[in-house]
Amino acid sequence: MGIIFYIMGKSASGKDTIYKELVLAYEGVLKKIVPYTTRPIRSGEKEGREYHFTDEAGFEKLKAEGRIIEERSYNTVHGLWRYFTVDDEQLEEMKGDGRYLAIGVLNGFVSLRDYFGSGQVIPLYIDLDDGERLNRALQRERSQAKPRYRELCRRFLADDEDFSPEKLKAAGIERYFENDDLTECIAACREEIDKWI
């Protein structure tokens, strides 16, 4: 059976950096699941690397075809942004013994787990102090050509609800990977992955 290692965490927790490091560490062993989004591409991003970028019409087409596994929508200060995972050619080996690495949010983890089965989706929840997260989020936003500070604040506050202790417990998330030290956090994630491959 295929396995998906699912990295998740609040915004600016370091999950993107950890994901990229794990992609490199397990090149040729773990395949990436690239999610889709309707939000605008950020500076430094590339189509098919962080996301597959589409628009609302593209989302509706995939939904009508019954290919969307999980989706989440955010009414941002810039309009409706969607993030979603598609049952496409990326996931063909889930029926066999494929090993995958994905990144997303708690609801995405739950949807994938329910779609494929709890033994096939392994959670890696990245945690970080809120003060440090806010500092990192501000630094990242300042580097953008058009900083979106209002959206940063909305996301930061929404994370408290989306990743509440009650929701994490209900999703069966028992282990947190603390990102106080990036090297140690990556090592802990690798130790968990190595148990399954």
N, CA and C atoms as a LAMMPS dump frame, in Angstrom:
ITEM: TIMESTEP
0
ITEM: NUMBER OF ATOMS
591
ITEM: BOX BOUNDS ff ff ff
-5.0000000000000000e+02 5.0000000000000000e+02
-5.0000000000000000e+02 5.0000000000000000e+02
-5.0000000000000000e+02 5.0000000000000000e+02
ITEM: ATOMS id mol type element x y z
1 1 1 N 0.838 -1.196 0
2 1 2 C 0 0 0
3 1 3 C 0.874 1.247 0
4 2 1 N 0.38 2.279 -0.667
5 2 2 C 1.094 3.537 -0.702
6 2 3 C 1.023 4.267 0.623
7 3 1 N 1.977 5.153 0.855
8 3 2 C 2.009 5.961 2.079
9 3 3 C 2.285 7.409 1.705
10 4 1 N 1.558 8.322 2.372
11 4 2 C 1.798 9.76 2.231
12 4 3 C 2.272 10.294 3.571
13 5 1 N 3.429 10.933 3.6
14 5 2 C 3.896 11.658 4.776
15 5 3 C 3.417 13.091 4.603
16 6 1 N 2.569 13.535 5.532
17 6 2 C 1.861 14.801 5.363
18 6 3 C 2.376 15.829 6.359
19 7 1 N 3.084 16.834 5.845
20 7 2 C 3.626 17.91 6.67
21 7 3 C 2.589 19.017 6.774
22 8 1 N 2.355 19.457 8.009
23 8 2 C 1.388 20.535 8.222
24 8 3 C 1.836 21.384 9.395
25 9 1 N 1.263 22.567 9.489
26 9 2 C 1.566 23.471 10.588
27 9 3 C 0.994 24.838 10.286
28 10 1 N 0.992 25.67 11.29
29 10 2 C 0.497 27.034 11.121
30 10 3 C 1.402 27.796 10.155
31 11 1 N 0.887 28.897 9.629
32 11 2 C 1.676 29.706 8.702
33 11 3 C 2.958 30.18 9.391
34 12 1 N 4.032 30.197 8.635
35 12 2 C 5.353 30.642 9.098
36 12 3 C 5.926 29.766 10.209
37 13 1 N 5.48 28.51 10.3
38 13 2 C 6.03 27.581 11.297
39 13 3 C 7.324 26.94 10.801
40 14 1 N 7.627 27.139 9.526
41 14 2 C 8.819 26.543 8.938
42 14 3 C 8.524 25.293 8.138
43 15 1 N 7.248 24.97 7.966
44 15 2 C 6.891 23.723 7.274
45 15 3 C 7.361 23.719 5.821
46 16 1 N 7.337 24.863 5.136
47 16 2 C 7.798 24.911 3.749
48 16 3 C 9.291 24.601 3.656
49 17 1 N 10.076 25.169 4.553
50 17 2 C 11.518 24.916 4.568
51 17 3 C 11.795 23.449 4.869
52 18 1 N 11.099 22.905 5.858
53 18 2 C 11.276 21.5 6.22
54 18 3 C 10.863 20.597 5.065
55 19 1 N 9.75 20.932 4.432
56 19 2 C 9.288 20.163 3.272
57 19 3 C 10.365 20.131 2.185
58 20 1 N 10.932 21.289 1.857
59 20 2 C 11.958 21.353 0.805
60 20 3 C 13.186 20.526 1.183
61 21 1 N 13.582 20.585 2.452
62 21 2 C 14.742 19.803 2.897
63 21 3 C 14.464 18.303 2.808
64 22 1 N 13.239 17.905 3.154
65 22 2 C 12.886 16.487 3.077
66 22 3 C 12.786 16.012 1.628
67 23 1 N 12.31 16.886 0.744
68 23 2 C 12.272 16.545 -0.683
69 23 3 C 13.684 16.226 -1.162
70 24 1 N 14.653 17.044 -0.777
71 24 2 C 16.043 16.811 -1.177
72 24 3 C 16.607 15.545 -0.53
73 25 1 N 16.329 15.363 0.761
74 25 2 C 16.879 14.22 1.494
75 25 3 C 16.347 12.893 0.964
76 26 1 N 15.109 12.902 0.469
77 26 2 C 14.489 11.659 0.012
78 26 3 C 14.255 11.645 -1.499
79 27 1 N 15.091 12.376 -2.215
80 27 2 C 14.979 12.393 -3.675
81 27 3 C 15.127 10.97 -4.213
82 28 1 N 14.195 10.589 -5.061
83 28 2 C 14.206 9.244 -5.608
84 28 3 C 13.518 8.212 -4.728
85 29 1 N 13.166 8.605 -3.498
86 29 2 C 12.49 7.697 -2.562
87 29 3 C 11.039 8.14 -2.351
88 30 1 N 10.864 9.438 -2.094
89 30 2 C 9.53 9.999 -1.892
90 30 3 C 9.169 10.908 -3.065
91 31 1 N 7.962 10.739 -3.58
92 31 2 C 7.468 11.619 -4.636
93 31 3 C 6.683 12.767 -4.011
94 32 1 N 6.786 13.929 -4.604
95 32 2 C 6.04 15.088 -4.118
96 32 3 C 4.602 15.05 -4.617
97 33 1 N 3.692 15.457 -3.745
98 33 2 C 2.324 15.742 -4.174
99 33 3 C 2.22 17.255 -4.217
100 34 1 N 2.111 17.796 -5.401
101 34 2 C 2.033 19.255 -5.564
102 34 3 C 0.566 19.656 -5.529
103 35 1 N 0.162 20.464 -4.523
104 35 2 C -1.237 20.892 -4.452
105 35 3 C -1.547 21.962 -5.498
106 36 1 N -2.816 22.274 -5.616
107 36 2 C -3.298 23.297 -6.543
108 36 3 C -3.783 24.501 -5.742
109 37 1 N -3.758 25.671 -6.378
110 37 2 C -4.317 26.869 -5.744
111 37 3 C -4.83 27.84 -6.806
112 38 1 N -5.788 28.655 -6.38
113 38 2 C -6.282 29.729 -7.25
114 38 3 C -5.694 31.077 -6.834
115 39 1 N -4.862 31.098 -5.799
116 39 2 C -4.275 32.38 -5.386
117 39 3 C -3.181 32.789 -6.36
118 40 1 N -2.85 34.09 -6.38
119 40 2 C -1.779 34.546 -7.279
120 40 3 C -0.426 33.953 -6.881
121 41 1 N 0.406 33.771 -7.875
122 41 2 C 1.746 33.259 -7.622
123 41 3 C 2.56 34.331 -6.901
124 42 1 N 3.364 33.911 -5.905
125 42 2 C 4.217 34.838 -5.162
126 42 3 C 5.584 34.91 -5.838
127 43 1 N 6.297 36.005 -5.578
128 43 2 C 7.638 36.11 -6.144
129 43 3 C 8.491 34.971 -5.593
130 44 1 N 9.258 34.35 -6.477
131 44 2 C 10.103 33.226 -6.1
132 44 3 C 9.452 31.869 -6.295
133 45 1 N 8.141 31.832 -6.501
134 45 2 C 7.455 30.569 -6.738
135 45 3 C 7.493 30.225 -8.22
136 46 1 N 7.321 28.923 -8.499
137 46 2 C 7.342 28.454 -9.878
138 46 3 C 6.206 27.46 -10.075
139 47 1 N 5.513 27.571 -11.177
140 47 2 C 4.416 26.649 -11.507
141 47 3 C 4.894 25.2 -11.423
142 48 1 N 4.13 24.383 -10.687
143 48 2 C 4.435 22.976 -10.567
144 48 3 C 5.445 22.63 -9.492
145 49 1 N 6.048 23.622 -8.879
146 49 2 C 7.01 23.352 -7.807
147 49 3 C 6.318 23.478 -6.448
148 50 1 N 5.875 24.677 -6.084
149 50 2 C 5.141 24.851 -4.827
150 50 3 C 3.67 24.468 -4.992
151 51 1 N 3.109 24.902 -6.118
152 51 2 C 1.693 24.666 -6.424
153 51 3 C 1.519 24.54 -7.931
154 52 1 N 0.369 23.974 -8.302
155 52 2 C -0.15 24.127 -9.653
156 52 3 C -1.111 25.308 -9.549
157 53 1 N -0.84 26.366 -10.293
158 53 2 C -1.658 27.572 -10.218
159 53 3 C -2.747 27.512 -11.274
160 54 1 N -3.968 27.771 -10.836
161 54 2 C -5.106 27.759 -11.742
162 54 3 C -6.049 28.895 -11.351
163 55 1 N -7.208 28.932 -11.964
164 55 2 C -8.197 29.949 -11.631
165 55 3 C -9.492 29.268 -11.199
166 56 1 N -10.509 30.064 -10.945
167 56 2 C -11.783 29.509 -10.473
168 56 3 C -12.393 28.56 -11.503
169 57 1 N -12.272 28.878 -12.777
170 57 2 C -12.811 28.003 -13.818
171 57 3 C -12.086 26.657 -13.818
172 58 1 N -10.766 26.676 -13.614
173 58 2 C -10.004 25.437 -13.543
174 58 3 C -10.417 24.591 -12.353
175 59 1 N -10.649 25.253 -11.217
176 59 2 C -11.123 24.548 -10.027
177 59 3 C -12.477 23.894 -10.29
178 60 1 N -13.408 24.657 -10.856
179 60 2 C -14.759 24.135 -11.116
180 60 3 C -14.735 22.961 -12.089
181 61 1 N -13.853 23.011 -13.069
182 61 2 C -13.73 21.905 -14.039
183 61 3 C -13.265 20.629 -13.339
184 62 1 N -12.226 20.731 -12.512
185 62 2 C -11.723 19.564 -11.784
186 62 3 C -12.77 19.016 -10.813
187 63 1 N -13.514 19.916 -10.205
188 63 2 C -14.564 19.486 -9.274
189 63 3 C -15.671 18.743 -10.018
190 64 1 N -16.075 19.262 -11.167
191 64 2 C -17.118 18.614 -11.965
192 64 3 C -16.679 17.225 -12.429
193 65 1 N -15.376 17.046 -12.632
194 65 2 C -14.834 15.748 -13.042
195 65 3 C -14.685 14.789 -11.861
196 66 1 N -14.95 15.262 -10.63
197 66 2 C -14.845 14.422 -9.441
198 66 3 C -13.422 14.088 -9.051
199 67 1 N -12.485 14.972 -9.382
200 67 2 C -11.069 14.68 -9.149
201 67 3 C -10.482 15.372 -7.925
202 68 1 N -11.27 16.179 -7.231
203 68 2 C -10.755 16.891 -6.058
204 68 3 C -10.919 16.023 -4.814
205 69 1 N -9.804 15.72 -4.154
206 69 2 C -9.807 14.898 -2.937
207 69 3 C -10.154 15.749 -1.73
208 70 1 N -9.519 16.897 -1.631
209 70 2 C -9.767 17.807 -0.506
210 70 3 C -9.62 19.225 -1.005
211 71 1 N -10.352 20.105 -0.337
212 71 2 C -10.284 21.515 -0.71
213 71 3 C -10.513 22.384 0.503
214 72 1 N -9.955 23.56 0.464
215 72 2 C -10.233 24.578 1.472
216 72 3 C -10.252 25.923 0.788
217 73 1 N -11.162 26.764 1.247
218 73 2 C -11.361 28.074 0.636
219 73 3 C -11.197 29.147 1.701
220 74 1 N -10.582 30.235 1.321
221 74 2 C -10.364 31.34 2.235
222 74 3 C -10.873 32.624 1.589
223 75 1 N -11.766 33.306 2.291
224 75 2 C -12.221 34.618 1.842
225 75 3 C -11.208 35.634 2.339
226 76 1 N -10.218 35.908 1.513
227 76 2 C -9.135 36.809 1.892
228 76 3 C -9.524 38.246 1.581
229 77 1 N -8.674 39.158 2.014
230 77 2 C -8.915 40.559 1.707
231 77 3 C -8.722 40.825 0.214
232 78 1 N -8.191 39.852 -0.517
233 78 2 C -7.97 39.985 -1.964
234 78 3 C -8.952 39.149 -2.769
235 79 1 N -9.924 38.562 -2.108
236 79 2 C -10.902 37.73 -2.789
237 79 3 C -10.798 36.28 -2.349
238 80 1 N -11.555 35.414 -2.994
239 80 2 C -11.592 33.995 -2.657
240 80 3 C -10.357 33.286 -3.196
241 81 1 N -9.627 32.606 -2.3
242 81 2 C -8.48 31.79 -2.687
243 81 3 C -8.778 30.352 -2.297
244 82 1 N -8.524 29.424 -3.2
245 82 2 C -8.74 28.004 -2.94
246 82 3 C -7.409 27.263 -2.989
247 83 1 N -7.318 26.249 -2.137
248 83 2 C -6.183 25.328 -2.124
249 83 3 C -6.793 23.936 -2.165
250 84 1 N -6.249 23.036 -2.985
251 84 2 C -6.871 21.722 -3.096
252 84 3 C -5.889 20.686 -3.635
253 85 1 N -6.226 19.424 -3.346
254 85 2 C -5.445 18.284 -3.826
255 85 3 C -6.288 17.531 -4.836
256 86 1 N -5.664 17.195 -5.94
257 86 2 C -6.364 16.547 -7.048
258 86 3 C -5.875 15.106 -7.203
259 87 1 N -6.815 14.207 -7.432
260 87 2 C -6.467 12.822 -7.742
261 87 3 C -6.07 12.796 -9.217
262 88 1 N -4.787 13.032 -9.452
263 88 2 C -4.266 13.106 -10.815
264 88 3 C -3.131 12.106 -10.988
265 89 1 N -2.367 12.257 -12.033
266 89 2 C -1.302 11.292 -12.326
267 89 3 C -0.24 11.227 -11.23
268 90 1 N -0.159 12.262 -10.392
269 90 2 C 0.807 12.243 -9.295
270 90 3 C 0.578 11.073 -8.347
271 91 1 N -0.68 10.663 -8.194
272 91 2 C -1.049 9.691 -7.164
273 91 3 C -1.276 8.275 -7.683
274 92 1 N -0.843 7.996 -8.888
275 92 2 C -1.078 6.674 -9.478
276 92 3 C -0.502 5.529 -8.65
277 93 1 N 0.623 5.753 -7.972
278 93 2 C 1.271 4.668 -7.232
279 93 3 C 0.716 4.464 -5.831
280 94 1 N -0.316 5.225 -5.429
281 94 2 C -0.933 4.998 -4.121
282 94 3 C -1.605 3.635 -4.07
283 95 1 N -1.968 3.108 -5.216
284 95 2 C -2.595 1.785 -5.26
285 95 3 C -1.55 0.687 -5.068
286 96 1 N -0.291 1.03 -5.299
287 96 2 C 0.795 0.07 -5.118
288 96 3 C 1.558 0.371 -3.847
289 97 1 N 2.867 0.52 -3.992
290 97 2 C 3.683 0.78 -2.809
291 97 3 C 4.401 2.128 -2.902
292 98 1 N 3.783 3.079 -3.58
293 98 2 C 4.377 4.405 -3.722
294 98 3 C 4.538 5.106 -2.384
295 99 1 N 5.571 5.911 -2.276
296 99 2 C 5.837 6.708 -1.078
297 99 3 C 5.838 8.171 -1.491
298 100 1 N 5.057 8.983 -0.751
299 100 2 C 4.84 10.372 -1.134
300 100 3 C 5.11 11.316 0.023
301 101 1 N 5.371 12.573 -0.336
302 101 2 C 5.518 13.649 0.626
303 101 3 C 4.572 14.758 0.196
304 102 1 N 3.735 15.21 1.139
305 102 2 C 2.772 16.276 0.846
306 102 3 C 2.855 17.329 1.934
307 103 1 N 2.34 18.508 1.624
308 103 2 C 2.317 19.616 2.575
309 103 3 C 0.946 20.268 2.517
310 104 1 N 0.447 20.683 3.666
311 104 2 C -0.864 21.325 3.689
312 104 3 C -1.303 21.706 5.087
313 105 1 N -2.616 21.676 5.296
314 105 2 C -3.216 22.07 6.569
315 105 3 C -3.952 20.883 7.181
316 106 1 N -4.43 21.072 8.394
317 106 2 C -5.062 19.983 9.136
318 106 3 C -6.251 19.385 8.399
319 107 1 N -7.13 20.226 7.856
320 107 2 C -8.287 19.706 7.126
321 107 3 C -7.857 18.883 5.915
322 108 1 N -6.775 19.289 5.274
323 108 2 C -6.251 18.536 4.143
324 108 3 C -5.759 17.171 4.569
325 109 1 N -5.073 17.127 5.708
326 109 2 C -4.622 15.838 6.246
327 109 3 C -5.807 14.917 6.507
328 110 1 N -6.829 15.448 7.179
329 110 2 C -8.007 14.635 7.52
330 110 3 C -8.679 14.111 6.25
331 111 1 N -8.818 14.97 5.243
332 111 2 C -9.464 14.552 3.989
333 111 3 C -8.67 13.469 3.274
334 112 1 N -7.355 13.634 3.2
335 112 2 C -6.511 12.613 2.564
336 112 3 C -6.554 11.308 3.348
337 113 1 N -6.506 11.415 4.671
338 113 2 C -6.573 10.213 5.514
339 113 3 C -7.883 9.468 5.291
340 114 1 N -8.978 10.228 5.225
341 114 2 C -10.283 9.603 5.017
342 114 3 C -10.405 9.017 3.606
343 115 1 N -9.758 9.635 2.633
344 115 2 C -9.816 9.186 1.244
345 115 3 C -9 7.906 1.036
346 116 1 N -7.765 7.875 1.598
347 116 2 C -6.873 6.742 1.376
348 116 3 C -6.856 5.729 2.522
349 117 1 N -7.185 6.164 3.739
350 117 2 C -7.138 5.293 4.908
351 117 3 C -6.099 5.77 5.906
352 118 1 N -6.396 5.6 7.196
353 118 2 C -5.539 6.161 8.246
354 118 3 C -4.132 5.58 8.244
355 119 1 N -3.963 4.333 7.864
356 119 2 C -2.631 3.744 7.836
357 119 3 C -1.788 4.202 6.678
358 120 1 N -2.385 4.944 5.754
359 120 2 C -1.656 5.362 4.56
360 120 3 C -1.25 6.832 4.572
361 121 1 N -1.721 7.6 5.549
362 121 2 C -1.363 9.023 5.623
363 121 3 C -0.785 9.288 7.012
364 122 1 N 0.507 9.605 7.061
365 122 2 C 1.243 9.778 8.313
366 122 3 C 1.448 11.267 8.572
367 123 1 N 0.93 11.781 9.726
368 123 2 C 1.038 13.217 9.997
369 123 3 C 2.407 13.617 10.557
370 124 1 N 2.915 14.746 10.093
371 124 2 C 4.115 15.385 10.628
372 124 3 C 3.735 16.833 10.931
373 125 1 N 3.281 17.079 12.166
374 125 2 C 2.806 18.409 12.55
375 125 3 C 3.967 19.25 13.078
376 126 1 N 4.263 20.346 12.373
377 126 2 C 5.356 21.248 12.735
378 126 3 C 4.805 22.339 13.642
379 127 1 N 5.447 22.524 14.8
380 127 2 C 4.98 23.501 15.779
381 127 3 C 6.075 24.526 16.059
382 128 1 N 5.654 25.755 16.33
383 128 2 C 6.589 26.838 16.628
384 128 3 C 5.87 27.895 17.455
385 129 1 N 6.599 28.509 18.365
386 129 2 C 6.069 29.588 19.197
387 129 3 C 5.42 30.672 18.339
388 130 1 N 4.252 31.159 18.767
389 130 2 C 3.509 32.153 17.985
390 130 3 C 4.298 33.439 17.755
391 131 1 N 5.059 33.899 18.739
392 131 2 C 5.849 35.122 18.564
393 131 3 C 6.889 34.971 17.471
394 132 1 N 7.551 33.842 17.446
395 132 2 C 8.542 33.58 16.396
396 132 3 C 7.876 33.446 15.034
397 133 1 N 6.709 32.802 15.005
398 133 2 C 5.972 32.67 13.734
399 133 3 C 5.611 34.04 13.18
400 134 1 N 5.119 34.922 14.028
401 134 2 C 4.723 36.259 13.581
402 134 3 C 5.926 37.026 13.047
403 135 1 N 7.055 36.918 13.722
404 135 2 C 8.279 37.579 13.264
405 135 3 C 8.685 37.065 11.883
406 136 1 N 8.65 35.754 11.689
407 136 2 C 9.01 35.172 10.393
408 136 3 C 8.026 35.59 9.299
409 137 1 N 6.746 35.609 9.64
410 137 2 C 5.724 35.981 8.654
411 137 3 C 5.92 37.429 8.192
412 138 1 N 6.244 38.318 9.113
413 138 2 C 6.488 39.72 8.746
414 138 3 C 7.714 39.843 7.844
415 139 1 N 8.769 39.134 8.173
416 139 2 C 9.979 39.172 7.342
417 139 3 C 9.676 38.676 5.927
418 140 1 N 8.922 37.586 5.82
419 140 2 C 8.597 37.034 4.504
420 140 3 C 7.741 38.016 3.714
421 141 1 N 6.764 38.616 4.366
422 141 2 C 5.859 39.529 3.66
423 141 3 C 6.584 40.78 3.195
424 142 1 N 7.504 41.272 3.998
425 142 2 C 8.274 42.464 3.618
426 142 3 C 9.091 42.224 2.353
427 143 1 N 9.457 40.974 2.09
428 143 2 C 10.29 40.66 0.924
429 143 3 C 9.476 40.568 -0.37
430 144 1 N 8.144 40.569 -0.262
431 144 2 C 7.293 40.468 -1.444
432 144 3 C 7.241 41.809 -2.192
433 145 1 N 7.06 41.751 -3.498
434 145 2 C 6.956 42.972 -4.303
435 145 3 C 5.774 43.821 -3.841
436 146 1 N 4.673 43.161 -3.498
437 146 2 C 3.491 43.86 -2.975
438 146 3 C 3.086 43.181 -1.669
439 147 1 N 3.629 43.636 -0.536
440 147 2 C 3.288 43.011 0.746
441 147 3 C 1.778 43.057 1.006
442 148 1 N 1.261 41.979 1.585
443 148 2 C -0.174 41.854 1.888
444 148 3 C -0.322 41.655 3.395
445 149 1 N -0.122 42.734 4.137
446 149 2 C -0.109 42.656 5.592
447 149 3 C -1.471 42.289 6.174
448 150 1 N -2.526 42.788 5.574
449 150 2 C -3.86 42.451 6.083
450 150 3 C -4.121 40.957 5.948
451 151 1 N -3.704 40.368 4.843
452 151 2 C -3.875 38.936 4.648
453 151 3 C -3.009 38.146 5.632
454 152 1 N -1.812 38.629 5.903
455 152 2 C -0.941 37.998 6.89
456 152 3 C -1.65 37.945 8.245
457 153 1 N -2.239 39.044 8.66
458 153 2 C -2.948 39.092 9.949
459 153 3 C -4.149 38.156 9.96
460 154 1 N -4.9 38.108 8.873
461 154 2 C -6.064 37.225 8.804
462 154 3 C -5.626 35.765 8.956
463 155 1 N -4.574 35.395 8.226
464 155 2 C -4.091 34.011 8.279
465 155 3 C -3.568 33.661 9.661
466 156 1 N -2.835 34.573 10.262
467 156 2 C -2.26 34.327 11.574
468 156 3 C -3.358 34.047 12.598
469 157 1 N -4.404 34.847 12.579
470 157 2 C -5.512 34.651 13.519
471 157 3 C -6.319 33.395 13.185
472 158 1 N -6.51 33.121 11.91
473 158 2 C -7.276 31.935 11.508
474 158 3 C -6.574 30.645 11.929
475 159 1 N -5.247 30.677 11.986
476 159 2 C -4.493 29.483 12.376
477 159 3 C -4.839 29.007 13.784
478 160 1 N -5.135 29.951 14.681
479 160 2 C -5.502 29.546 16.043
480 160 3 C -6.744 28.678 16.046
481 161 1 N -7.683 28.99 15.17
482 161 2 C -8.902 28.188 15.064
483 161 3 C -8.635 26.898 14.29
484 162 1 N -7.94 27.019 13.161
485 162 2 C -7.717 25.863 12.288
486 162 3 C -6.869 24.78 12.951
487 163 1 N -5.914 25.185 13.791
488 163 2 C -5.028 24.24 14.457
489 163 3 C -5.216 24.25 15.971
490 164 1 N -6.441 24.4 16.415
491 164 2 C -6.714 24.414 17.855
492 164 3 C -6.337 23.065 18.459
493 165 1 N -5.981 23.04 19.743
494 165 2 C -5.656 21.759 20.386
495 165 3 C -6.775 20.725 20.251
496 166 1 N -8.013 21.184 20.296
497 166 2 C -9.149 20.273 20.17
498 166 3 C -9.202 19.638 18.781
499 167 1 N -8.957 20.436 17.745
500 167 2 C -8.982 19.903 16.38
501 167 3 C -7.808 18.969 16.12
502 168 1 N -6.645 19.299 16.658
503 168 2 C -5.49 18.421 16.502
504 168 3 C -5.763 17.077 17.176
505 169 1 N -6.337 17.118 18.366
506 169 2 C -6.647 15.878 19.083
507 169 3 C -7.686 15.059 18.329
508 170 1 N -8.742 15.731 17.83
509 170 2 C -9.797 15.031 17.088
510 170 3 C -9.25 14.379 15.823
511 171 1 N -8.211 14.982 15.223
512 171 2 C -7.6 14.43 14.005
513 171 3 C -6.604 13.321 14.316
514 172 1 N -6.369 13.073 15.603
515 172 2 C -5.429 12.019 15.979
516 172 3 C -3.981 12.452 15.951
517 173 1 N -3.734 13.764 15.977
518 173 2 C -2.357 14.271 15.983
519 173 3 C -1.855 14.211 17.421
520 174 1 N -0.955 13.292 17.685
521 174 2 C -0.443 13.097 19.036
522 174 3 C 0.979 13.605 19.2
523 175 1 N 1.718 13.669 18.105
524 175 2 C 3.115 14.082 18.184
525 175 3 C 3.316 15.405 17.455
526 176 1 N 4.008 16.321 18.121
527 176 2 C 4.365 17.601 17.527
528 176 3 C 5.868 17.6 17.267
529 177 1 N 6.271 18.129 16.117
530 177 2 C 7.679 18.271 15.786
531 177 3 C 8.045 19.741 15.997
532 178 1 N 8.687 20.027 17.132
533 178 2 C 9.015 21.406 17.502
534 178 3 C 10.116 21.937 16.583
535 179 1 N 9.903 23.153 16.055
536 179 2 C 10.859 23.749 15.132
537 179 3 C 11.662 24.865 15.792
538 180 1 N 12.023 24.689 17.057
539 180 2 C 12.899 25.662 17.723
540 180 3 C 14.294 25.643 17.105
541 181 1 N 14.697 24.471 16.642
542 181 2 C 15.981 24.293 15.971
543 181 3 C 15.706 23.524 14.682
544 182 1 N 15.938 24.16 13.546
545 182 2 C 15.585 23.575 12.256
546 182 3 C 16.269 22.222 12.023
547 183 1 N 17.539 22.138 12.304
548 183 2 C 18.281 20.894 12.069
549 183 3 C 17.703 19.745 12.89
550 184 1 N 17.398 20.006 14.158
551 184 2 C 16.833 18.973 15.025
552 184 3 C 15.432 18.576 14.58
553 185 1 N 14.66 19.548 14.141
554 185 2 C 13.297 19.261 13.685
555 185 3 C 13.323 18.382 12.439
556 186 1 N 14.184 18.707 11.504
557 186 2 C 14.31 17.895 10.283
558 186 3 C 14.762 16.481 10.644
559 187 1 N 15.711 16.36 11.565
560 187 2 C 16.201 15.043 11.98
561 187 3 C 15.074 14.221 12.607
562 188 1 N 14.23 14.867 13.417
563 188 2 C 13.109 14.157 14.047
564 188 3 C 12.099 13.698 12.999
565 189 1 N 11.835 14.55 12.01
566 189 2 C 10.928 14.168 10.924
567 189 3 C 11.499 13 10.132
568 190 1 N 12.8 13.032 9.852
569 190 2 C 13.434 11.949 9.103
570 190 3 C 13.383 10.638 9.877
571 191 1 N 13.565 10.721 11.184
572 191 2 C 13.487 9.519 12.018
573 191 3 C 12.101 8.884 11.908
574 192 1 N 11.07 9.725 11.909
575 192 2 C 9.697 9.207 11.787
576 192 3 C 9.466 8.6 10.402
577 193 1 N 9.9 9.285 9.369
578 193 2 C 9.724 8.773 8
579 193 3 C 10.444 7.44 7.827
580 194 1 N 11.661 7.347 8.364
581 194 2 C 12.469 6.14 8.194
582 194 3 C 11.826 4.904 8.819
583 195 1 N 10.939 5.113 9.775
584 195 2 C 10.221 3.974 10.371
585 195 3 C 9.286 3.296 9.368
586 196 1 N 8.878 4.057 8.336
587 196 2 C 7.842 3.581 7.42
588 196 3 C 8.368 3.176 6.059
589 197 1 N 9.611 3.518 5.735
590 197 2 C 10.078 3.222 4.367
591 197 3 C 11.143 2.134 4.341
